[in-house]
Amino acid sequence: MSQTSSSSTEANVQHSFAILISVAAALGGFLFGFDTAVINGAVDALRQHFQVGPWETGLAVSLALLGSAVGALIAGPMGDRVGRTKSMVIAAVLFLASAIGSGMPFSIWDFIIWRAIGGIAVGIASVIAPAYIAEVSPAHLRGRLGSLQQLAIVVGIFVALLTNYLIALGAGGASNPFWFGIEAWKWMFWSEAPAAILYGIGALLVPESPRFLVANKREKEAVVILEKIVGPALALAKVNEIRSTVRSEQKPQFRDLRGSSFGLLPIVWVGIGLSLFQQFVGINVIFYYSSSLWRAVGFSEGNALAITVITGAINILTTLIAIAFVDKFGRKPLLLAGSAGMAITLGVMAFCFQTATRDAGGAPVLEGANSILALIAANLYVFCFGFSWGPVVWVLLGEMFNNQIRGAALSLAACAQWVANFAISTTFPPLAEVGLGLAYGLYATFATISFFFVLKLVRETKGKELEQM
């Protein structure tokens, strides 16, 4: 065998190993997506079961997101203290507890507690997975492997929506009895348990991050892992490179983020801004409330759930597009294109709902061309988000901060993202009662602002090593 052929085979093995462990870490993203979207099919059933109004419904959906904010805030320091893989195991246990508890609540309030526990797990996964993937990925693959996190999230969303649809179809409705005479909506939450168990097993099998090992004076272990990622010839040099950055830094702490720009470093504000805009464009309104939304404007429960499944499938396809092109076109061009597309499609949705006919109670009813236009715009909106702000924000958050502040900065940015998600999700039900046109007009405005935010403040990171950030 020639030297060129041998080197090519060795490189393929190294790439396969990096992909394999990145996929295992991204299972946290799958649970992230599944856990946040599974509520979609159960919203109306929960409202009827517990006899609650729009504010209580909004809190039942969104208070879990404050748990996610807490999880994101503690994940960085926890990952730096106990390691990335042990943090994944902790998240898996919390996912499992939430899945079981959410399906057997006594009241809306203990339901919220179980969902908040799952939210903490989501927050941990939202920080640990992109950090781990960024730290085990070669620079030329990091964009695509970093996008695996978002791919896993959207696959998790799709599987949750599909599972909801199939369970509701089998039971004849989310409120009806399903297996063993237990209401269908409870089985929707329990269906998360197998994936949580699989994530825990995967977390126990993947190797620890080489950067964590070097920072904790476990360099021999780091060399062994890096030999499988970058090859034996480069492993020792890579350890030396990591060691040189570790020596010049201390453990990431939140006080390291302080700067002259309103109390924080400018790069930290950019990360927070990316996180806020990712949520302020209203994407999770689609994934948390879409089945209720489409039912409210005239679609049957079955058709509404089917539409959410189609939307989830579109989200997967567009994320695959992002994975294919994020290392070719770069992060910034994809964000700009996504912002422009979302601003237009959200504006169309706002127009459709604002000009829709009203029923006797004053609620909008989509009919004829308006209903088709709204459906097309909604799915094009998800398309625009799926190839841009969905995956690219997670790629940037995993790579845009230097080694000294990565853990703490990523935690703070992810925490801001969950607080923004909470704000959008909680306010949508009462805002929708005022007018869906107003709600989607607001999200269109944020999409427009996000375009200029990226244009002026976001720097390209394509092809750079983490030690160069």
C-alpha positions as CSV (number, residue, x, y, z in Angstrom):
1,M,0.0,0.0,0.0
2,S,1.4,3.5,-0.9
3,Q,2.1,6.1,1.8
4,T,-0.6,8.3,0.3
5,S,-3.2,5.5,0.5
6,S,-2.2,4.7,4.0
7,S,-2.4,8.3,5.1
8,S,-5.8,8.7,3.5
9,T,-7.1,5.6,5.3
10,E,-5.7,6.8,8.6
11,A,-7.4,10.2,8.1
12,N,-10.7,8.5,7.4
13,V,-10.4,6.5,10.6
14,Q,-9.7,9.7,12.6
15,H,-12.6,11.5,11.0
16,S,-14.9,8.6,11.7
17,F,-13.9,8.5,15.4
18,A,-14.5,12.3,15.7
19,I,-17.9,11.9,14.0
20,L,-18.8,8.9,16.2
21,I,-18.1,10.6,19.5
22,S,-19.7,13.9,18.3
23,V,-22.9,12.0,17.4
24,A,-23.0,10.4,20.9
25,A,-22.6,13.8,22.5
26,A,-25.3,15.2,20.2
27,L,-27.8,12.7,21.7
28,G,-28.2,15.4,24.3
29,G,-29.4,17.7,21.5
30,F,-31.9,15.1,20.5
31,L,-33.3,15.0,24.0
32,F,-33.1,18.8,24.1
33,G,-35.4,18.9,21.0
34,F,-37.7,16.1,22.1
35,D,-38.2,17.4,25.6
36,T,-39.0,21.0,24.5
37,A,-41.3,19.9,21.6
38,V,-43.2,17.0,23.3
39,I,-45.4,19.5,25.0
40,N,-46.8,20.6,21.6
41,G,-49.3,17.7,21.3
42,A,-50.3,17.9,25.0
43,V,-51.1,21.6,25.4
44,D,-54.9,21.4,24.8
45,A,-55.2,18.1,26.7
46,L,-53.4,19.7,29.7
47,R,-55.6,22.7,29.6
48,Q,-58.7,20.5,29.6
49,H,-57.4,18.1,32.2
50,F,-56.4,20.8,34.7
51,Q,-59.1,23.3,33.7
52,V,-56.6,26.3,33.4
53,G,-56.6,29.5,31.4
54,P,-54.1,31.0,28.9
55,W,-51.6,32.3,31.5
56,E,-51.5,29.0,33.3
57,T,-51.1,27.2,30.0
58,G,-48.3,29.5,29.0
59,L,-46.5,28.9,32.3
60,A,-47.0,25.1,32.0
61,V,-45.2,25.3,28.7
62,S,-42.6,27.8,29.5
63,L,-41.6,27.6,33.1
64,A,-39.5,24.5,32.2
65,L,-37.4,27.0,30.2
66,L,-36.4,28.8,33.4
67,G,-35.1,25.4,34.5
68,S,-33.2,25.4,31.2
69,A,-31.7,28.8,32.1
70,V,-30.5,27.4,35.4
71,G,-29.1,24.3,33.8
72,A,-27.2,26.4,31.2
73,L,-25.9,28.7,33.9
74,I,-24.5,25.8,36.0
75,A,-23.3,23.7,33.1
76,G,-20.2,25.6,32.2
77,P,-18.7,25.5,35.8
78,M,-19.9,21.9,36.3
79,G,-18.3,20.8,33.0
80,D,-15.0,22.4,34.0
81,R,-15.2,20.8,37.4
82,V,-16.4,17.2,36.8
83,G,-15.8,17.0,33.1
84,R,-18.0,17.0,30.0
85,T,-18.9,13.3,30.0
86,K,-20.0,13.2,33.7
87,S,-22.1,16.3,33.0
88,M,-23.8,14.4,30.2
89,V,-24.6,11.5,32.5
90,I,-26.2,13.9,35.1
91,A,-28.3,15.4,32.3
92,A,-29.4,12.0,31.2
93,V,-30.6,11.1,34.7
94,L,-32.6,14.4,34.9
95,F,-34.1,13.8,31.5
96,L,-35.3,10.3,32.6
97,A,-36.8,11.6,35.9
98,S,-38.6,14.4,34.0
99,A,-40.1,12.0,31.4
100,I,-41.5,9.7,34.0
101,G,-42.8,12.4,36.4
102,S,-44.4,14.6,33.7
103,G,-46.6,11.7,32.7
104,M,-48.0,11.2,36.2
105,P,-48.8,14.7,37.7
106,F,-51.3,15.4,40.4
107,S,-51.8,19.1,39.5
108,I,-50.6,21.6,37.0
109,W,-48.0,22.8,39.6
110,D,-46.2,19.5,40.2
111,F,-46.3,19.0,36.4
112,I,-44.4,22.2,36.1
113,I,-41.8,21.0,38.6
114,W,-41.2,17.8,36.6
115,R,-40.9,19.8,33.4
116,A,-38.5,22.2,35.1
117,I,-36.3,19.2,36.1
118,G,-36.2,18.3,32.4
119,G,-35.5,21.9,31.6
120,I,-32.4,21.8,33.8
121,A,-31.3,18.8,31.8
122,V,-32.0,20.6,28.5
123,G,-29.9,23.6,29.8
124,I,-27.0,21.4,30.6
125,A,-27.1,19.6,27.3
126,S,-27.4,22.9,25.4
127,V,-24.0,24.0,26.9
128,I,-22.0,20.7,27.2
129,A,-22.8,19.2,23.8
130,P,-21.5,22.1,21.6
131,A,-18.5,22.7,23.9
132,Y,-17.6,19.0,23.8
133,I,-18.1,18.7,20.0
134,A,-16.0,21.9,19.4
135,E,-13.2,20.5,21.6
136,V,-13.0,17.1,19.9
137,S,-13.4,18.3,16.3
138,P,-10.6,19.1,13.8
139,A,-10.9,22.7,12.6
140,H,-11.8,21.8,9.1
141,L,-14.7,19.6,10.3
142,R,-15.8,21.7,13.3
143,G,-18.6,23.6,11.6
144,R,-20.2,20.5,10.3
145,L,-19.8,18.5,13.5
146,G,-20.9,21.5,15.5
147,S,-24.1,21.5,13.4
148,L,-24.8,18.0,14.5
149,Q,-26.1,19.5,17.7
150,Q,-28.8,21.4,15.8
151,L,-29.5,18.4,13.6
152,A,-30.0,16.3,16.7
153,I,-32.3,19.0,18.2
154,V,-34.4,19.2,15.1
155,V,-34.6,15.4,14.8
156,G,-35.6,15.3,18.4
157,I,-38.3,17.9,17.6
158,F,-39.5,15.9,14.6
159,V,-39.6,12.6,16.5
160,A,-41.5,14.2,19.4
161,L,-44.1,15.7,17.0
162,L,-44.4,12.4,15.0
163,T,-44.8,10.4,18.3
164,N,-47.5,12.9,19.5
165,Y,-49.3,12.5,16.2
166,L,-49.2,8.7,16.2
167,I,-50.2,8.4,19.8
168,A,-53.1,10.9,19.3
169,L,-54.1,9.1,16.1
170,G,-54.1,5.7,17.9
171,A,-56.1,7.1,20.8
172,G,-58.5,9.3,18.7
173,G,-57.2,12.4,20.6
174,A,-54.6,13.4,23.1
175,S,-57.2,13.4,25.9
176,N,-58.5,9.9,25.2
177,P,-57.4,6.7,26.8
178,F,-54.5,4.9,25.1
179,W,-52.5,1.9,26.3
180,F,-53.8,0.4,29.6
181,G,-56.6,3.0,29.7
182,I,-54.1,5.8,30.4
183,E,-54.6,9.1,28.7
184,A,-52.6,9.6,25.5
185,W,-50.9,12.8,26.5
186,K,-49.2,11.0,29.4
187,W,-47.7,8.5,27.0
188,M,-46.4,11.4,25.0
189,F,-44.1,12.3,27.9
190,W,-43.2,8.8,28.8
191,S,-42.0,8.2,25.2
192,E,-38.9,10.2,26.0
193,A,-37.6,7.7,28.6
194,P,-35.8,5.3,26.1
195,A,-33.8,8.1,24.5
196,A,-32.7,9.4,28.0
197,I,-31.4,5.9,28.9
198,L,-29.6,5.7,25.5
199,Y,-28.0,9.1,26.1
200,G,-26.8,8.0,29.5
201,I,-25.2,4.9,28.1
202,G,-23.5,6.9,25.3
203,A,-22.1,9.4,27.8
204,L,-20.5,6.6,29.7
205,L,-18.8,5.3,26.6
206,V,-17.4,8.4,24.9
207,P,-13.9,9.7,25.9
208,E,-13.4,12.9,27.9
209,S,-12.6,16.2,26.2
210,P,-8.8,16.4,25.6
211,R,-8.8,20.1,26.7
212,F,-10.4,19.1,30.0
213,L,-7.9,16.4,30.5
214,V,-4.9,18.7,29.7
215,A,-6.3,21.3,32.0
216,N,-6.5,18.7,34.8
217,K,-3.0,17.4,34.2
218,R,-4.1,14.1,32.6
219,E,-2.0,14.6,29.5
220,K,-1.3,10.9,28.8
221,E,-5.1,10.3,28.5
222,A,-5.4,13.3,26.2
223,V,-2.6,12.0,23.9
224,V,-4.4,8.7,23.5
225,I,-7.7,10.4,22.5
226,L,-6.0,12.9,20.2
227,E,-4.1,10.1,18.4
228,K,-7.6,8.9,17.3
229,I,-8.7,12.4,16.3
230,V,-5.7,14.1,14.7
231,G,-3.4,11.1,14.3
232,P,-0.3,9.9,16.2
233,A,2.1,12.3,14.4
234,L,0.1,15.4,15.5
235,A,-1.2,14.3,18.9
236,L,1.7,15.4,21.1
237,A,2.0,18.7,19.3
238,K,-1.7,19.3,19.8
239,V,-1.3,18.6,23.6
240,N,1.6,21.0,23.8
241,E,-0.5,23.7,22.0
242,I,-3.4,23.1,24.4
243,R,-1.0,23.1,27.4
244,S,0.4,26.5,26.3
245,T,-3.1,28.0,26.3
246,V,-4.1,26.3,29.6
247,R,-1.0,27.7,31.4
248,S,-1.8,31.2,30.5
249,E,-5.4,30.9,31.8
250,Q,-7.3,30.1,34.9
251,K,-10.4,28.0,35.3
252,P,-13.2,29.8,33.5
253,Q,-15.2,31.9,35.9
254,F,-18.0,34.4,35.4
255,R,-15.8,37.2,36.7
256,D,-13.5,36.7,33.7
257,L,-16.3,37.9,31.5
258,R,-16.3,41.4,32.9
259,G,-15.3,44.2,30.6
260,S,-15.8,47.9,29.9
261,S,-18.8,47.4,27.6
262,F,-21.7,47.7,30.0
263,G,-20.0,45.3,32.5
264,L,-19.1,42.5,30.0
265,L,-16.5,41.8,27.3
266,P,-17.8,42.8,23.8
267,I,-17.6,39.3,22.5
268,V,-19.8,38.1,25.4
269,W,-22.4,40.6,24.4
270,V,-22.3,39.3,20.8
271,G,-22.8,35.8,22.1
272,I,-25.8,36.9,24.2
273,G,-27.2,38.9,21.3
274,L,-27.1,35.8,19.0
275,S,-28.9,33.8,21.7
276,L,-31.6,36.4,22.2
277,F,-32.3,36.9,18.5
278,Q,-32.4,33.1,17.9
279,Q,-35.5,33.1,20.3
280,F,-37.0,36.6,19.6
281,V,-37.7,35.6,16.0
282,G,-40.4,33.3,17.6
283,I,-39.3,29.9,16.3
284,N,-40.4,28.0,19.4
285,V,-43.9,29.4,19.1
286,I,-44.1,27.1,16.1
287,F,-42.7,24.1,17.9
288,Y,-44.5,24.6,21.2
289,Y,-47.9,25.9,20.1
290,S,-48.3,25.1,16.4
291,S,-50.9,22.3,16.8
292,S,-53.0,24.6,19.0
293,L,-52.5,27.5,16.6
294,W,-53.6,25.6,13.5
295,R,-56.6,24.2,15.4
296,A,-57.5,27.7,16.6
297,V,-57.7,28.9,13.0
298,G,-59.9,26.1,11.7
299,F,-57.9,23.0,11.2
300,S,-58.9,19.6,12.8
301,E,-56.7,18.1,15.6
302,G,-55.5,15.4,13.2
303,N,-54.6,17.9,10.4
304,A,-53.0,20.3,12.9
305,L,-50.7,17.5,14.3
306,A,-49.9,16.4,10.7
307,I,-48.9,19.9,9.8
308,T,-46.5,20.0,12.8
309,V,-44.9,16.7,11.6
310,I,-44.4,18.2,8.1
311,T,-42.8,21.3,9.7
312,G,-40.5,19.1,11.7
313,A,-39.4,17.2,8.6
314,I,-38.6,20.5,6.8
315,N,-36.6,21.6,9.8
316,I,-34.4,18.5,9.5
317,L,-33.9,18.9,5.7
318,T,-32.8,22.5,6.1
319,T,-30.4,21.7,8.9
320,L,-28.8,19.1,6.6
321,I,-28.3,22.0,4.2
322,A,-26.6,24.0,6.9
323,I,-24.3,21.1,7.7
324,A,-23.3,20.8,4.1
325,F,-22.5,24.5,3.6
326,V,-21.5,26.0,7.0
327,D,-17.8,25.2,6.4
328,K,-18.0,26.2,2.7
329,F,-19.9,29.5,2.9
330,G,-19.1,30.4,6.5
331,R,-21.3,31.3,9.5
332,K,-22.1,35.0,8.8
333,P,-23.5,34.7,5.2
334,L,-25.9,31.9,6.4
335,L,-27.1,34.1,9.3
336,L,-27.7,37.1,7.0
337,A,-29.7,35.0,4.5
338,G,-31.7,33.5,7.3
339,S,-32.6,36.8,8.9
340,A,-33.8,38.2,5.5
341,G,-35.9,35.2,4.8
342,M,-37.5,35.1,8.2
343,A,-38.3,38.8,8.2
344,I,-40.2,38.3,4.9
345,T,-42.0,35.1,5.8
346,L,-43.0,36.3,9.3
347,G,-44.3,39.5,7.7
348,V,-46.5,37.4,5.3
349,M,-47.8,35.4,8.3
350,A,-48.6,38.6,10.2
351,F,-50.5,39.9,7.1
352,C,-52.5,36.6,6.8
353,F,-53.6,36.5,10.4
354,Q,-54.3,40.3,10.5
355,T,-56.6,40.2,7.5
356,A,-58.3,36.8,8.2
357,T,-62.0,36.6,8.7
358,R,-63.3,36.4,12.2
359,D,-65.7,33.9,13.8
360,A,-68.5,34.8,16.2
361,G,-66.0,35.0,19.1
362,G,-63.7,37.3,17.2
363,A,-61.0,34.7,16.6
364,P,-59.3,34.7,13.2
365,V,-60.3,31.9,10.8
366,L,-58.0,31.2,7.8
367,E,-59.9,30.4,4.7
368,G,-59.1,29.8,1.0
369,A,-55.9,31.5,-0.3
370,N,-55.2,32.9,3.1
371,S,-54.8,29.5,4.7
372,I,-52.6,28.2,1.9
373,L,-50.4,31.4,2.0
374,A,-50.1,31.1,5.8
375,L,-49.0,27.5,5.7
376,I,-46.5,28.1,2.9
377,A,-45.1,31.1,4.8
378,A,-44.9,29.2,8.1
379,N,-42.9,26.4,6.5
380,L,-40.7,28.7,4.5
381,Y,-40.0,30.5,7.8
382,V,-38.9,27.2,9.4
383,F,-36.8,26.6,6.3
384,C,-35.0,29.9,6.7
385,F,-34.4,29.4,10.4
386,G,-33.3,25.8,9.8
387,F,-30.4,26.6,7.5
388,S,-29.2,29.6,9.5
389,W,-30.0,30.7,13.0
390,G,-30.9,27.2,14.2
391,P,-27.5,25.4,13.7
392,V,-25.2,28.4,13.1
393,V,-25.8,30.0,16.5
394,W,-24.8,26.8,18.3
395,V,-21.7,26.4,16.1
396,L,-20.7,30.0,16.9
397,L,-21.3,29.7,20.6
398,G,-19.2,26.6,20.7
399,E,-16.2,28.2,18.9
400,M,-16.3,32.1,19.1
401,F,-15.0,32.4,22.7
402,N,-11.3,31.9,23.5
403,N,-10.3,29.0,25.8
404,Q,-10.0,31.2,28.8
405,I,-13.7,32.2,28.9
406,R,-15.4,29.5,26.7
407,G,-17.1,27.6,29.5
408,A,-18.4,30.6,31.4
409,A,-19.3,32.7,28.3
410,L,-21.2,29.8,26.7
411,S,-23.1,29.2,29.9
412,L,-24.1,32.9,30.1
413,A,-25.1,33.0,26.5
414,A,-27.1,29.8,26.7
415,C,-28.8,31.1,29.9
416,A,-29.8,34.3,28.1
417,Q,-31.2,32.1,25.3
418,W,-33.5,30.2,27.7
419,V,-34.7,33.3,29.4
420,A,-35.6,34.7,26.0
421,N,-37.3,31.5,25.1
422,F,-39.3,31.7,28.4
423,A,-40.3,35.3,27.6
424,I,-41.5,34.5,24.1
425,S,-43.3,31.2,25.1
426,T,-45.1,32.7,28.1
427,T,-46.3,35.8,26.3
428,F,-47.5,34.1,23.2
429,P,-50.9,32.7,24.5
430,P,-52.1,36.1,25.9
431,L,-50.5,38.0,22.9
432,A,-52.3,35.7,20.5
433,E,-55.6,36.6,22.2
434,V,-54.9,40.2,21.4
435,G,-54.1,39.3,17.8
436,L,-51.9,36.8,15.9
437,G,-51.1,39.5,13.4
438,L,-49.5,41.5,16.2
439,A,-47.5,38.5,17.5
440,Y,-46.0,37.6,14.2
441,G,-45.4,41.2,13.3
442,L,-43.3,41.5,16.4
443,Y,-41.3,38.5,15.5
444,A,-40.8,39.9,12.0
445,T,-39.4,43.1,13.5
446,F,-36.9,41.1,15.6
447,A,-35.8,39.1,12.5
448,T,-35.2,42.4,10.7
449,I,-33.1,43.8,13.5
450,S,-31.1,40.5,13.7
451,F,-29.9,41.1,10.1
452,F,-28.2,44.4,11.0
453,F,-26.9,42.9,14.3
454,V,-25.0,40.2,12.3
455,L,-23.9,42.6,9.6
456,K,-22.3,45.0,12.1
457,L,-21.1,42.8,15.0
458,V,-20.6,39.1,14.1
459,R,-17.1,38.0,13.0
460,E,-16.5,35.0,10.8
461,T,-14.9,32.0,12.5
462,K,-14.7,29.5,9.6
463,G,-11.5,27.5,9.5
464,K,-9.9,28.9,12.7
465,E,-8.5,26.7,15.4
466,L,-10.0,27.2,18.9
467,E,-6.6,28.3,20.1
468,Q,-6.8,31.2,17.6
469,M,-10.0,32.6,19.0
